[in-house]
Amino acid sequence: MAGSKTQAAPTAVRGEPVRQRVMDAAEQLLRRGKADFSMRDLAAEAGVSFATPFNQFGSKAALMHALSGRRIDTMAKRFAEMSPPADAADRVLLAIDTAVQVMLEEPEINRVVMGWIGTAGPSPGKVLAHSTTLWSLALGPGEGLTGAGKEKALRCLPEQLAFAFRGVLSFWTAGELRDEELASQARELAKTLLLGFAERPHFCDSTP
């Protein structure tokens, strides 16, 4: 696959946090096509006791939520390392492209992870809050948003963008949206949300 990926040895590494080691092991199992791995399989892959994955996550669903969070962290890290446009709307579109790039680097694995997001764990997940932080980062202080609506935009848009991107990803996960359609559909939805707040509504006519 193109791009950098989160890779780690499946066995214990001295000094490595146990939680991260278990997550690395889960990704290794997924890369080998073992989406139906058990927590016992996971413990063996990570080189930890059978109880450790349960102690760290509580359930496979919670583990998958954590893997989703890892992907959002990757999106945010890459975006933060860029030289983003000065305009908030343009930054959101760049964040969309960055997020899609991360998802398409290992599409089969990421579809499996996404498929678990709607599954309840032992406690409420934090995927929405995690994703909202990414879109807040992209919007920044809101340059280019209308003065009267800027405060509302900065308050409401991050969560709405999180909902929107998740919605597009759900159709991609289900196989109803092809890989090559993911970015364009996500961008169009983001443009629709931004239209009422952007000082430059013509950005909606720009090509992806």
N, CA, C and O of each residue as an XYZ file, in Angstrom:
832
protein
N       0.833     -1.195      0.000
C       0.000      0.000      0.000
C       0.875      1.255      0.000
O       1.984      1.253      0.534
N       0.351      2.338     -0.616
C       1.091      3.585     -0.641
C       1.002      4.267      0.704
O       0.083      4.033      1.489
N       1.994      5.127      0.954
C       1.944      5.918      2.182
C       2.499      5.174      3.373
O       2.745      3.968      3.336
N       2.685      5.935      4.423
C       3.213      5.331      5.637
C       2.117      4.660      6.417
O       0.969      5.102      6.379
N       2.444      3.612      7.117
C       1.490      2.852      7.895
C       2.032      2.654      9.293
O       3.236      2.723      9.540
N       1.112      2.408     10.191
C       1.530      2.120     11.556
C       1.969      0.669     11.620
O       1.130     -0.229     11.555
N       3.247      0.422     11.744
C       3.779     -0.919     11.781
C       4.442     -1.157     13.120
O       5.025     -0.238     13.695
N       4.361     -2.378     13.625
C       5.035     -2.718     14.873
C       5.227     -4.216     14.946
O       4.432     -4.980     14.398
N       6.278     -4.632     15.619
C       6.495     -6.061     15.817
C       5.388     -6.618     16.693
O       4.966     -5.946     17.634
N       4.896     -7.842     16.413
C       3.794     -8.386     17.179
C       4.181     -8.820     18.582
O       3.314     -8.986     19.440
N       5.456     -9.002     18.823
C       5.883     -9.460     20.143
C       6.229     -8.292     21.034
O       6.348     -7.158     20.573
N       6.389     -8.573     22.312
C       6.623     -7.524     23.298
C       7.914     -6.779     23.010
O       8.915     -7.384     22.625
N       7.893     -5.485     23.194
C       9.075     -4.652     23.047
C       9.320     -3.981     24.395
O       8.417     -3.362     24.957
N      10.532     -4.104     24.910
C      10.832     -3.576     26.234
C      10.564     -2.078     26.274
O      11.023     -1.327     25.414
N       9.803     -1.652     27.298
C       9.506     -0.248     27.474
C       8.306      0.248     26.689
O       7.863      1.377     26.899
N       7.774     -0.560     25.797
C       6.623     -0.125     24.999
C       5.361     -0.208     25.842
O       5.149     -1.216     26.515
N       4.515      0.819     25.829
C       3.270      0.756     26.598
C       2.424     -0.431     26.162
O       2.273     -0.695     24.969
N       1.882     -1.134     27.126
C       1.113     -2.348     26.829
C      -0.078     -2.055     25.940
O      -0.359     -2.813     25.011
N      -0.782     -0.968     26.209
C      -1.969     -0.644     25.418
C      -1.619     -0.487     23.936
O      -2.326     -1.000     23.069
N      -0.536      0.216     23.656
C      -0.118      0.404     22.263
C       0.332     -0.916     21.645
O       0.094     -1.161     20.462
N       0.980     -1.764     22.437
C       1.428     -3.061     21.944
C       0.237     -3.908     21.522
O       0.286     -4.571     20.486
N      -0.822     -3.896     22.304
C      -2.013     -4.668     21.972
C      -2.662     -4.124     20.701
O      -3.112     -4.897     19.856
N      -2.712     -2.812     20.564
C      -3.273     -2.215     19.351
C      -2.440     -2.563     18.127
O      -2.982     -2.861     17.063
N      -1.120     -2.524     18.279
C      -0.241     -2.910     17.173
C      -0.496     -4.360     16.750
O      -0.533     -4.674     15.560
N      -0.670     -5.223     17.730
C      -0.920     -6.636     17.440
C      -2.239     -6.812     16.706
O      -2.332     -7.631     15.791
N      -3.259     -6.058     17.092
C      -4.552     -6.134     16.411
C      -4.410     -5.720     14.951
O      -5.008     -6.337     14.071
N      -3.631     -4.690     14.692
C      -3.426     -4.263     13.310
C      -2.683     -5.327     12.512
O      -2.983     -5.544     11.338
N      -1.726     -5.985     13.131
C      -1.008     -7.056     12.437
C      -1.959     -8.195     12.062
O      -1.877     -8.735     10.959
N      -2.850     -8.556     12.967
C      -3.823     -9.606     12.674
C      -4.740     -9.185     11.526
O      -5.045     -9.987     10.644
N      -5.170     -7.948     11.541
C      -6.032     -7.451     10.472
C      -5.302     -7.444      9.137
O      -5.897     -7.754      8.105
N      -4.026     -7.097      9.147
C      -3.246     -7.093      7.901
C      -3.119     -8.495      7.316
O      -2.952     -8.659      6.107
N      -3.200     -9.495      8.175
C      -3.119    -10.878      7.694
C      -4.502    -11.444      7.391
O      -4.653    -12.648      7.182
N      -5.501    -10.583      7.367
C      -6.843    -11.009      6.990
C      -7.624    -11.698      8.088
O      -8.622    -12.364      7.811
N      -7.188    -11.549      9.336
C      -7.856    -12.234     10.440
C      -8.772    -11.266     11.182
O      -8.547    -10.946     12.350
N      -9.819    -10.801     10.475
C     -10.743     -9.839     11.065
C     -11.551    -10.441     12.203
O     -12.033     -9.721     13.078
N     -11.700    -11.765     12.191
C     -12.493    -12.426     13.229
C     -11.631    -12.922     14.388
O     -12.020    -13.850     15.097
N     -10.472    -12.315     14.580
C      -9.575    -12.766     15.645
C     -10.264    -12.682     17.006
O     -11.096    -11.808     17.251
N      -9.898    -13.603     17.871
C     -10.426    -13.596     19.239
C      -9.474    -12.819     20.135
O      -8.350    -12.507     19.742
N      -9.931    -12.511     21.335
C      -9.057    -11.828     22.284
C      -7.901    -12.730     22.698
O      -6.827    -12.243     23.052
N      -8.116    -14.033     22.655
C      -7.016    -14.969     22.938
C      -5.974    -14.886     21.824
O      -4.773    -14.871     22.093
N      -6.441    -14.833     20.564
C      -5.515    -14.660     19.437
C      -4.723    -13.373     19.599
O      -3.516    -13.336     19.360
N      -5.417    -12.324     20.008
C      -4.788    -11.017     20.168
C      -3.713    -11.052     21.245
O      -2.627    -10.503     21.059
N      -4.010    -11.691     22.366
C      -3.036    -11.784     23.456
C      -1.786    -12.523     22.994
O      -0.666    -12.117     23.305
N      -1.984    -13.613     22.248
C      -0.843    -14.382     21.754
C      -0.010    -13.550     20.784
O       1.220    -13.579     20.829
N      -0.681    -12.813     19.913
C       0.027    -11.977     18.939
C       0.830    -10.882     19.633
O       1.942    -10.558     19.216
N       0.260    -10.318     20.692
C       0.922     -9.230     21.401
C       1.973     -9.715     22.390
O       2.782     -8.924     22.875
N       1.965    -11.028     22.695
C       2.917    -11.552     23.660
C       2.585    -11.146     25.076
O       3.477    -10.892     25.885
N       1.271    -11.083     25.383
C       0.834    -10.704     26.726
C      -0.108    -11.778     27.260
O      -0.474    -12.700     26.531
N      -0.497    -11.669     28.510
C      -1.401    -12.646     29.099
C      -2.787    -12.535     28.477
O      -3.129    -11.507     27.893
N      -3.576    -13.581     28.601
C      -4.919    -13.607     28.039
C      -5.774    -12.470     28.584
O      -6.611    -11.926     27.864
N      -5.573    -12.108     29.847
C      -6.399    -11.083     30.473
C      -6.035     -9.668     30.051
O      -6.841     -8.750     30.205
N      -4.837     -9.480     29.523
C      -4.359     -8.116     29.263
C      -5.230     -7.335     28.280
O      -5.564     -6.188     28.575
N      -5.623     -7.897     27.113
C      -6.492     -7.117     26.218
C      -7.800     -6.696     26.878
O      -8.294     -5.594     26.637
N      -8.367     -7.581     27.720
C      -9.592     -7.225     28.430
C      -9.320     -6.131     29.450
O     -10.118     -5.207     29.603
N      -8.204     -6.234     30.143
C      -7.862     -5.224     31.138
C      -7.636     -3.858     30.500
O      -7.969     -2.827     31.084
N      -7.066     -3.860     29.299
C      -6.745     -2.609     28.624
C      -7.950     -1.984     27.924
O      -8.079     -0.760     27.883
N      -8.830     -2.819     27.372
C      -9.911     -2.301     26.529
C     -11.309     -2.726     26.972
O     -12.268     -1.983     26.765
N     -11.440     -3.887     27.567
C     -12.744     -4.353     28.012
C     -13.481     -5.207     27.018
O     -14.222     -6.107     27.412
N     -13.299     -4.950     25.732
C     -13.984     -5.724     24.698
C     -13.307     -5.483     23.355
O     -12.509     -4.557     23.210
N     -13.627     -6.317     22.384
C     -13.085     -6.136     21.043
C     -13.640     -4.854     20.428
O     -12.924     -4.153     19.712
N     -14.913     -4.539     20.701
C     -15.508     -3.311     20.171
C     -14.735     -2.084     20.657
O     -14.440     -1.180     19.876
N     -14.411     -2.060     21.942
C     -13.668     -0.924     22.492
C     -12.271     -0.834     21.879
O     -11.760      0.262     21.649
N     -11.663     -1.978     21.618
C     -10.362     -2.001     20.952
C     -10.467     -1.383     19.563
O      -9.620     -0.579     19.173
N     -11.505     -1.756     18.818
C     -11.685     -1.215     17.473
C     -11.947      0.285     17.516
O     -11.509      1.023     16.633
N     -12.661      0.733     18.544
C     -12.860      2.174     18.697
C     -11.507      2.866     18.904
O     -11.269      3.955     18.382
N     -10.635      2.221     19.667
C      -9.304      2.785     19.898
C      -8.490      2.820     18.607
O      -7.736      3.764     18.372
N      -8.640      1.798     17.774
C      -7.946      1.780     16.484
C      -8.465      2.894     15.582
O      -7.701      3.492     14.824
N      -9.768      3.172     15.665
C     -10.314      4.299     14.919
C      -9.694      5.604     15.406
O      -9.340      6.473     14.609
N      -9.568      5.728     16.723
C      -8.937      6.912     17.284
C      -7.499      7.068     16.822
O      -7.034      8.186     16.597
N      -6.799      5.965     16.681
C      -5.416      6.008     16.192
C      -5.378      6.576     14.789
O      -4.468      7.335     14.454
N      -6.340      6.225     13.970
C      -6.394      6.741     12.612
C      -6.694      8.239     12.596
O      -6.119      8.986     11.804
N      -7.589      8.665     13.466
C      -7.882     10.093     13.558
C      -6.642     10.855     14.019
O      -6.373     11.955     13.534
N      -5.893     10.281     14.945
C      -4.649     10.904     15.393
C      -3.667     11.052     14.230
O      -2.983     12.068     14.110
N      -3.605     10.030     13.379
C      -2.728     10.091     12.208
C      -3.159     11.202     11.270
O      -2.324     11.945     10.755
N      -4.470     11.318     11.046
C      -4.998     12.389     10.191
C      -4.606     13.752     10.742
O      -4.111     14.611     10.013
N      -4.832     13.940     12.039
C      -4.537     15.227     12.670
C      -3.040     15.544     12.627
O      -2.651     16.688     12.394
N      -2.207     14.531     12.852
C      -0.759     14.737     12.853
C      -0.276     15.164     11.466
O       0.527     16.087     11.335
N      -0.776     14.481     10.436
C      -0.359     14.841      9.080
C      -0.833     16.242      8.716
O      -0.098     17.020      8.108
N      -2.069     16.552      9.095
C      -2.594     17.882      8.783
C      -1.768     18.950      9.490
O      -1.447     19.978      8.894
N      -1.424     18.718     10.745
C      -0.664     19.700     11.524
C       0.738     19.910     10.949
O       1.326     20.976     11.131
N       1.274     18.904     10.259
C       2.611     18.999      9.690
C       2.630     19.726      8.347
O       3.700     20.032      7.822
N       1.440     20.006      7.787
C       1.347     20.686      6.491
C       1.419     22.194      6.679
O       1.407     22.702      7.800
N       1.493     22.887      5.567
C       1.368     24.344      5.557
C      -0.013     24.634      4.989
O      -0.160     24.834      3.783
N      -1.021     24.658      5.846
C      -2.397     24.750      5.366
C      -2.741     26.128      4.825
O      -2.072     27.105      5.160
N      -3.773     26.225      3.993
C      -4.225     27.521      3.464
C      -4.663     28.450      4.600
O      -4.954     28.002      5.708
N      -4.703     29.735      4.304
C      -5.111     30.716      5.311
C      -6.610     30.701      5.539
O      -7.076     31.094      6.609
N      -7.367     30.257      4.561
C      -8.824     30.272      4.641
C      -9.345     29.002      5.311
O      -8.920     27.898      4.970
N     -10.265     29.156      6.264
C     -10.774     28.014      7.025
C     -11.465     26.989      6.134
O     -11.275     25.786      6.316
N     -12.260     27.447      5.177
C     -12.968     26.512      4.298
C     -11.986     25.670      3.494
O     -12.176     24.464      3.336
N     -10.931     26.312      2.987
C      -9.919     25.577      2.232
C      -9.174     24.597      3.128
O      -8.790     23.515      2.683
N      -8.968     24.971      4.392
C      -8.306     24.044      5.323
C      -9.173     22.813      5.574
O      -8.657     21.699      5.669
N     -10.472     23.006      5.681
C     -11.369     21.857      5.880
C     -11.263     20.901      4.700
O     -11.212     19.687      4.894
N     -11.228     21.429      3.486
C     -11.117     20.562      2.308
C      -9.773     19.833      2.299
O      -9.697     18.669      1.904
N      -8.715     20.516      2.733
C      -7.412     19.854      2.840
C      -7.462     18.752      3.889
O      -6.882     17.683      3.696
N      -8.155     19.005      5.005
C      -8.295     17.981      6.041
C      -9.078     16.781      5.513
O      -8.766     15.638      5.850
N     -10.092     17.035      4.688
C     -10.844     15.947      4.056
C      -9.899     15.094      3.220
O      -9.890     13.869      3.344
N      -9.108     15.734      2.374
C      -8.187     14.995      1.510
C      -7.180     14.194      2.333
O      -6.841     13.064      1.984
N      -6.709     14.787      3.425
C      -5.748     14.107      4.299
C      -6.390     12.898      4.962
O      -5.786     11.826      5.017
N      -7.607     13.060      5.464
C      -8.310     11.965      6.124
C      -8.585     10.824      5.152
O      -8.425      9.654      5.499
N      -8.995     11.164      3.951
C      -9.270     10.135      2.945
C      -7.991      9.385      2.587
O      -8.009      8.165      2.424
N      -6.880     10.111      2.465
C      -5.600      9.462      2.161
C      -5.260      8.415      3.208
O      -4.815      7.316      2.875
N      -5.471      8.757      4.478
C      -5.189      7.804      5.556
C      -6.073      6.571      5.425
O      -5.590      5.447      5.569
N      -7.350      6.763      5.158
C      -8.277      5.633      5.059
C      -7.962      4.734      3.877
O      -8.167      3.522      3.948
N      -7.466      5.313      2.788
C      -7.227      4.528      1.576
C      -5.857      3.857      1.548
O      -5.570      3.080      0.638
N      -5.015      4.145      2.525
C      -3.716      3.478      2.554
C      -3.861      1.993      2.853
O      -3.123      1.174      2.304
N      -4.788      1.646      3.703
C      -5.071      0.248      4.014
C      -6.597      0.076      4.048
O      -7.178     -0.118      5.116
N      -7.237      0.148      2.884
C      -8.701      0.198      2.848
C      -9.393     -1.006      3.451
O     -10.411     -0.854      4.127
N      -8.869     -2.194      3.225
C      -9.553     -3.375      3.753
C      -9.516     -3.397      5.274
O     -10.512     -3.724      5.920
N      -8.376     -3.050      5.840
C      -8.262     -2.987      7.296
C      -9.168     -1.894      7.853
O      -9.864     -2.102      8.846
N      -9.155     -0.737      7.214
C      -9.936      0.380      7.725
C     -11.437      0.150      7.588
O     -12.220      0.673      8.381
N     -11.837     -0.618      6.603
C     -13.260     -0.977      6.515
C     -13.662     -1.853      7.700
O     -14.750     -1.700      8.256
N     -12.786     -2.759      8.073
C     -13.079     -3.604      9.233
C     -13.200     -2.747     10.492
O     -14.139     -2.906     11.272
N     -12.248     -1.845     10.682
C     -12.284     -0.974     11.856
C     -13.562     -0.145     11.862
O     -14.235     -0.049     12.888
N     -13.899      0.454     10.718
C     -15.102      1.282     10.634
C     -16.359      0.473     10.902
O     -17.322      0.978     11.479
N     -16.345     -0.789     10.479
C     -17.514     -1.629     10.685
C     -17.832     -1.868     12.147
O     -18.959     -2.225     12.490
N     -16.849     -1.676     13.008
C     -17.045     -1.878     14.442
C     -17.490     -0.616     15.165
O     -17.877     -0.685     16.332
N     -17.445      0.533     14.503
C     -17.715      1.792     15.189
C     -19.152      1.860     15.705
O     -19.416      2.489     16.730
N     -20.070      1.220     15.004
C     -21.459      1.234     15.449
C     -21.777      0.188     16.493
O     -22.926      0.059     16.915
N     -20.765     -0.566     16.918
C     -20.965     -1.615     17.921
C     -20.638     -1.064     19.304
O     -19.557     -0.519     19.528
N     -21.567     -1.210     20.211
C     -21.363     -0.655     21.553
C     -20.316     -1.449     22.325
O     -20.284     -2.678     22.263
N     -19.471     -0.742     23.043
C     -18.509     -1.367     23.939
C     -19.045     -1.362     25.351
O     -20.212     -1.030     25.562
N     -18.226     -1.723     26.327
C     -18.663     -1.752     27.724
C     -18.963     -0.361     28.278
O     -19.637     -0.236     29.300
N     -18.473      0.674     27.619
C     -18.756      2.051     28.010
C     -18.866      2.878     26.732
O     -18.354      2.466     25.691
N     -19.527      4.041     26.790
C     -19.675      4.869     25.590
C     -18.334      5.177     24.943
O     -17.357      5.481     25.628
N     -18.295      5.095     23.610
C     -17.068      5.380     22.892
C     -16.773      6.874     22.843
O     -17.592      7.692     23.264
N     -15.601      7.222     22.328
C     -15.183      8.616     22.242
C     -14.819      8.995     20.810
O     -14.107      9.973     20.582
N     -15.314      8.211     19.841
C     -14.945      8.458     18.455
C     -15.452      9.817     17.992
O     -14.725     10.549     17.320
N     -16.691     10.168     18.340
C     -17.249     11.452     17.909
C     -16.424     12.616     18.451
O     -16.069     13.528     17.704
N     -16.124     12.587     19.732
C     -15.332     13.665     20.327
C     -13.947     13.739     19.692
O     -13.416     14.826     19.463
N     -13.371     12.582     19.412
C     -12.046     12.513     18.807
C     -12.072     13.127     17.415
O     -11.204     13.922     17.056
N     -13.079     12.747     16.636
C     -13.204     13.254     15.278
C     -13.500     14.750     15.267
O     -12.971     15.485     14.433
N     -14.339     15.197     16.187
C     -14.667     16.618     16.267
C     -13.412     17.458     16.485
O     -13.308     18.564     15.954
N     -12.467     16.946     17.255
C     -11.217     17.664     17.499
C     -10.448     17.891     16.197
O      -9.846     18.948     16.009
N     -10.466     16.897     15.293
C      -9.785     17.030     14.004
C     -10.365     18.184     13.200
O      -9.625     18.976     12.616
N     -11.693     18.279     13.171
C     -12.324     19.328     12.352
C     -12.191     20.694     13.016
O     -12.165     21.714     12.327
N     -12.106     20.727     14.323
C     -11.821     21.992     15.013
C     -10.432     22.489     14.640
O     -10.222     23.685     14.436
N      -9.491     21.566     14.555
C      -8.131     21.907     14.151
C      -8.135     22.493     12.746
O      -7.446     23.479     12.481
N      -8.905     21.893     11.847
C      -8.959     22.372     10.469
C      -9.591     23.760     10.379
O      -9.107     24.609      9.631
N     -10.649     23.998     11.121
C     -11.321     25.300     11.080
C     -10.475     26.397     11.715
O     -10.543     27.555     11.303
N      -9.676     26.033     12.723
C      -8.846     27.029     13.380
C      -9.682     28.178     13.916
O     -10.777     27.951     14.431
N      -9.189     29.413     13.806
C      -9.949     30.566     14.297
C     -11.043     31.020     13.340
O     -11.751     31.986     13.622
N     -11.187     30.327     12.204
C     -12.313     30.610     11.307
C     -12.092     31.706     10.285
O     -13.043     32.379      9.888
N     -10.853     31.900      9.851
C     -10.606     32.923      8.834
C     -11.444     32.642      7.593
O     -11.508     31.507      7.119
N     -12.089     33.688      7.069
C     -12.885     33.535      5.858
C     -14.326     33.134      6.112
O     -15.114     33.042      5.171
N     -14.685     32.894      7.365
C     -16.084     32.631      7.687
C     -16.774     33.966      7.962
O     -16.140     34.915      8.423
N     -18.067     34.034      7.678
C     -18.784     35.291      7.821
C     -18.744     35.776      9.257
O     -18.872     34.994     10.199
N     -18.565     37.082      9.410
C     -18.436     37.651     10.746
C     -19.612     37.342     11.642
O     -19.436     36.968     12.802
N     -20.834     37.499     11.101
C     -22.023     37.287     11.924
C     -22.196     35.837     12.319
O     -22.698     35.534     13.401
N     -21.779     34.942     11.439
C     -21.995     33.520     11.707
C     -20.775     32.773     12.172
O     -20.834     31.562     12.386
N     -19.650     33.479     12.337
C     -18.395     32.799     12.670
C     -18.480     32.062     14.006
O     -18.061     30.910     14.112
N     -19.020     32.727     15.020
C     -19.090     32.104     16.336
C     -19.920     30.823     16.291
O     -19.536     29.804     16.865
N     -21.052     30.885     15.609
C     -21.892     29.697     15.481
C     -21.182     28.610     14.686
O     -21.255     27.431     15.031
N     -20.496     29.011     13.622
C     -19.783     28.043     12.791
C     -18.730     27.296     13.597
O     -18.626     26.072     13.518
N     -17.953     28.041     14.371
C     -16.892     27.413     15.157
C     -17.459     26.526     16.257
O     -16.812     25.573     16.693
N     -18.663     26.843     16.701
C     -19.301     26.036     17.739
C     -19.954     24.770     17.171
O     -19.915     23.712     17.798
N     -20.550     24.885     15.989
C     -21.361     23.783     15.452
C     -20.685     22.961     14.359
O     -20.882     21.749     14.277
N     -19.888     23.622     13.519
C     -19.357     22.930     12.347
C     -18.447     21.732     12.670
O     -18.545     20.716     11.982
N     -17.574     21.801     13.675
C     -16.703     20.637     13.912
C     -17.486     19.340     14.099
O     -17.140     18.316     13.509
N     -18.535     19.377     14.916
C     -19.319     18.166     15.130
C     -20.097     17.788     13.879
O     -20.215     16.605     13.557
N     -20.630     18.781     13.168
C     -21.375     18.480     11.951
C     -20.472     17.867     10.879
O     -20.889     16.965     10.153
N     -19.246     18.355     10.784
C     -18.289     17.777      9.841
C     -17.920     16.356     10.246
O     -17.721     15.492      9.391
N     -17.830     16.116     11.554
C     -17.563     14.753     12.040
C     -18.697     13.822     11.641
O     -18.452     12.715     11.161
N     -19.938     14.261     11.834
C     -21.091     13.460     11.428
C     -21.053     13.191      9.922
O     -21.271     12.066      9.474
N     -20.771     14.245      9.152
C     -20.799     14.130      7.702
C     -19.738     13.160      7.187
O     -20.025     12.294      6.360
N     -18.512     13.313      7.682
C     -17.438     12.435      7.204
C     -17.701     10.990      7.603
O     -17.457     10.066      6.827
N     -18.199     10.808      8.816
C     -18.548      9.460      9.260
C     -19.635      8.859      8.370
O     -19.597      7.668      8.059
N     -20.602      9.678      7.962
C     -21.664      9.185      7.101
C     -21.141      8.706      5.758
O     -21.527      7.641      5.275
N     -20.257      9.500      5.155
C     -19.667      9.091      3.879
C     -18.854      7.817      4.061
O     -18.918      6.912      3.228
N     -18.088      7.743      5.152
C     -17.287      6.548      5.409
C     -18.164      5.306      5.582
O     -17.758      4.206      5.207
N     -19.360      5.475      6.145
C     -20.226      4.313      6.367
C     -20.649      3.693      5.034
O     -20.721      2.470      4.917
N     -20.927      4.525      4.034
C     -21.288      3.990      2.716
C     -20.076      3.364      2.033
O     -20.201      2.362      1.330
N     -18.906      3.958      2.243
C     -17.668      3.368      1.715
C     -17.400      2.027      2.386
O     -17.023      1.065      1.718
N     -17.590      1.956      3.690
C     -17.381      0.713      4.430
C     -18.304     -0.386      3.931
O     -17.908     -1.549      3.855
N     -19.535     -0.019      3.590
C     -20.523     -0.991      3.122
C     -20.313     -1.388      1.667
O     -21.024     -2.253      1.154
N     -19.343     -0.766      0.994
C     -19.069     -1.102     -0.397
C     -19.952     -0.379     -1.390
O     -19.942     -0.700     -2.579
N     -20.722      0.602     -0.913
C     -21.602      1.344     -1.813
C     -20.913      2.542     -2.439
O     -21.455      3.178     -3.343
N     -19.735      2.844     -1.964
C     -18.963      3.962     -2.477
C     -17.563      3.453     -2.798
O     -16.887      2.895     -1.934
N     -17.129      3.647     -4.046
C     -15.819      3.170     -4.458
C     -14.708      4.025     -3.847
O     -14.928      5.176     -3.469
N     -13.519      3.443     -3.757
C     -12.369      4.161     -3.195
C     -12.172      5.507     -3.889
O     -11.938      6.525     -3.237
N     -12.270      5.498     -5.209
C     -12.002      6.716     -5.967
C     -13.111      7.764     -5.823
O     -12.935      8.905     -6.250
N     -14.229      7.399     -5.240
C     -15.321      8.341     -5.031
C     -15.311      8.952     -3.629
O     -16.013      9.931     -3.376
N     -14.537      8.396     -2.739
C     -14.603      8.785     -1.338
C     -14.259     10.253     -1.131
O     -14.994     10.970     -0.453
N     -13.150     10.707     -1.706
C     -12.730     12.096     -1.497
C     -13.740     13.077     -2.074
O     -14.114     14.040     -1.406
N     -14.189     12.846     -3.308
C     -15.098     13.801     -3.947
C     -16.415     13.903     -3.201
O     -16.951     15.001     -3.043
N     -16.949     12.775     -2.738
C     -18.219     12.814     -2.014
C     -18.059     13.504     -0.658
O     -18.927     14.273     -0.244
N     -16.956     13.230      0.026
C     -16.718     13.868      1.314
C     -16.521     15.375      1.149
O     -17.000     16.161      1.966
N     -15.822     15.769      0.099
C     -15.602     17.192     -0.157
C     -16.915     17.911     -0.456
O     -17.158     19.007      0.050
N     -17.754     17.296     -1.274
C     -19.014     17.945     -1.627
C     -19.905     18.137     -0.409
O     -20.570     19.164     -0.274
N     -19.915     17.154      0.471
C     -20.728     17.276      1.676
C     -20.173     18.372      2.588
O     -20.935     19.145      3.170
N     -18.849     18.436      2.707
C     -18.236     19.490      3.517
C     -18.535     20.871      2.928
O     -18.810     21.815      3.669
N     -18.482     20.989      1.612
C     -18.789     22.265      0.965
C     -20.220     22.702      1.259
O     -20.479     23.884      1.484
N     -21.134     21.762      1.256
C     -22.533     22.091      1.548
C     -22.682     22.634      2.963
O     -23.414     23.597      3.190
N     -21.984     22.014      3.917
C     -22.042     22.489      5.295
C     -21.409     23.865      5.442
O     -21.876     24.683      6.236
N     -20.356     24.124      4.689
C     -19.636     25.387      4.791
C     -20.314     26.528      4.052
O     -20.044     27.696      4.335
N     -21.184     26.210      3.116
C     -21.744     27.219      2.219
C     -22.410     28.371      2.955
O     -22.283     29.526      2.548
N     -23.118     28.066      4.034
C     -23.814     29.121      4.750
C     -22.918     29.993      5.615
O     -23.369     30.993      6.174
N     -21.652     29.619      5.724
C     -20.750     30.349      6.617
C     -19.561     30.977      5.897
O     -18.930     31.884      6.440
N     -19.244     30.520      4.698
C     -18.042     30.986      4.017
C     -18.275     32.330      3.353
O     -19.315     32.549      2.731
N     -17.307     33.231      3.485
C     -17.393     34.523      2.824
C     -17.205     34.384      1.325
O     -17.619     35.253      0.559
N     -16.585     33.296      0.908
C     -16.329     33.066     -0.518
C     -17.142     31.860     -0.980
O     -16.571     30.784     -1.158
N     -18.460     31.999     -1.182
C     -19.268     30.841     -1.571
C     -18.848     30.218     -2.890
O     -19.211     29.079     -3.181
N     -18.066     30.973     -3.712
C     -17.641     30.408     -5.003
C     -16.689     29.231     -4.806
O     -16.411     28.502     -5.758
N     -16.180     29.031     -3.576
C     -15.270     27.888     -3.379
C     -15.990     26.578     -3.672
O     -15.352     25.566     -3.962
N     -17.329     26.596     -3.597
C     -18.103     25.390     -3.864
C     -18.018     24.959     -5.311
O     -18.338     23.817     -5.641
N     -17.583     25.879     -6.194
C     -17.460     25.535     -7.606
C     -16.064     25.068     -7.958
O     -15.804     24.695     -9.102
N     -15.153     25.083     -6.978
C     -13.773     24.677     -7.247
C     -13.705     23.176     -7.448
O     -14.512     22.430     -6.894
N     -12.741     22.733     -8.240
C     -12.575     21.307     -8.504
C     -11.860     20.663     -7.336
O     -11.071     21.330     -6.667
N     -12.112     19.367     -7.059
C     -11.451     18.678     -5.941
C      -9.956     18.672     -6.126
O      -9.232     18.137     -5.286
